[in-house]
Amino acid sequence: MSSSRIYDQKLAIQGGKPVRTKPLPAWPSYDEEIEAAIKVLRSGKHARQSGSYVAQFETAFAAYFGVKYAIAVSSGTAALHVALAALGIGPGDDVINTAHCFIGTATPIVHCGAVPIFADIDPRTFNIFPNSVREKITPYTKAIVPVHLNGCPAEMDELIEIAKQHQLFIVEDAAQAHGARYRGKLVGTFGQLGCFSFWEDKIISTAGEGGMIITDDEYIAKRARMIQHHGELRNDGDYYQGERLYYHPILGYNFRMTEVQGAIGLVQLKKLPLYIAKRRKNAHLLTQLLSDTVGVLPPYEPEYVEHVYYKYILKLDRRVLETPALEIAQAISAEGIPATRRYPTPLHQQPIFVEKRGFGKTSAPFTPPWYPGNVQYGSGLPVAETIPKDLIMIRMNPNLTDEDIEDIACAIRKVVGYYIQHQEDS
Ligand SMILES: Cc1ncc(COP(=O)(O)O)c(C=O)c1O
């Protein structure tokens, strides 16, 4: 199936008529969430210690994922930080992470005083590549942090096997993949802990910022709950009830979620199944519309996963199209369809790592005496280093209609078709 829409052949970026002038439907879009937030504001109970919405959100989130414990926090970055700290990961340890991602997956490792080691990625799913993980393990490795990137589950069977073989923890970064499934099982439930982000444009959100940790392990859950609340324990052993003794057995932070966020999250969670179904339907329609478009390769969805399409990532087919990804993205955007490159600088080439810029004026935690290993950043991960040159990110959201998806397909076909034609002409 291909789109039959008729459009001006001249690119909008060159002065032609754009495929679309009306903005695409906004995301996120709140309705009952607004009432829920107002109710909290009117109640005067705004912090999680005084209200009950964050606790309710945690209970509902744990039930959705079929796990015993869920701990709400202030962001996805905080979720990863707390999860790693709850496992006791710290100075002298290293943690294996993906090289093709947002930095929020990696800095929590450093904030725990440990060292991230980046692995290469699978060129089809853009997720961490298990064989590369195997090669990166050192005597100091304590955990693997696989990211389910763009909503596509990472290769959990192989990663679990590696973790078992080397006695490593798995902390899943499911910040982009709420409700995605790998062989029928929800991502976030494979590792010792699963971490989620509720940042503004995520699959579900809590008014801009927010995060959640899930686990089945009572001890880890207890530690995580304390760490996100100043490492504090109350008189009766609970975290928020009982007389406050200001008693702090472990190092903690203030990573608490607010009651407004909790109340919004509770409403958003109810919508998650519908959101996932709509995202998948929209993404599959776009893939169908682009199926005969020369020059682009739609996202790969292995048959044993349920991708939730946080983002729709197009791969440029370099056998027929040489135009830089930035030029293509700018031309598609000019057609009225926002498009960008995807993570143009891989994590192992970020200055913070290449130059080992650590705490204060030191290189801690990257070098001895804090870390006995010798980690080198900057090169050696060929797929993560080259693939961003081929990727274009298109925003997906459940509010897009079939007509919107047709416009997206039209803009892509128009731009890619023009550049292929132009190459042939020149
Ligand atoms: C894969 C990944 N990990 C971690 C994070 C950090 O989450 P947050 O922005 O909520 O701190 C993000 C956020 O965008 C992300 O996409």
The ligand as an ORCA input file, in Angstrom:
! r2SCAN-3c Opt
* xyz 0 1
  C      16.674      5.843     27.574
  C      16.555      6.912     28.617
  N      17.109      6.720     29.812
  C      16.988      7.628     30.789
  C      16.302      8.790     30.604
  C      16.220      9.790     31.706
  O      14.886     10.050     32.065
  P      14.467     11.489     32.628
  O      14.520     12.463     31.504
  O      13.072     11.260     33.135
  O      15.397     11.814     33.723
  C      15.691      9.028     29.379
  C      14.925     10.267     29.185
  O      14.679     10.825     28.230
  C      15.825      8.070     28.340
  O      15.264      8.256     27.151
*
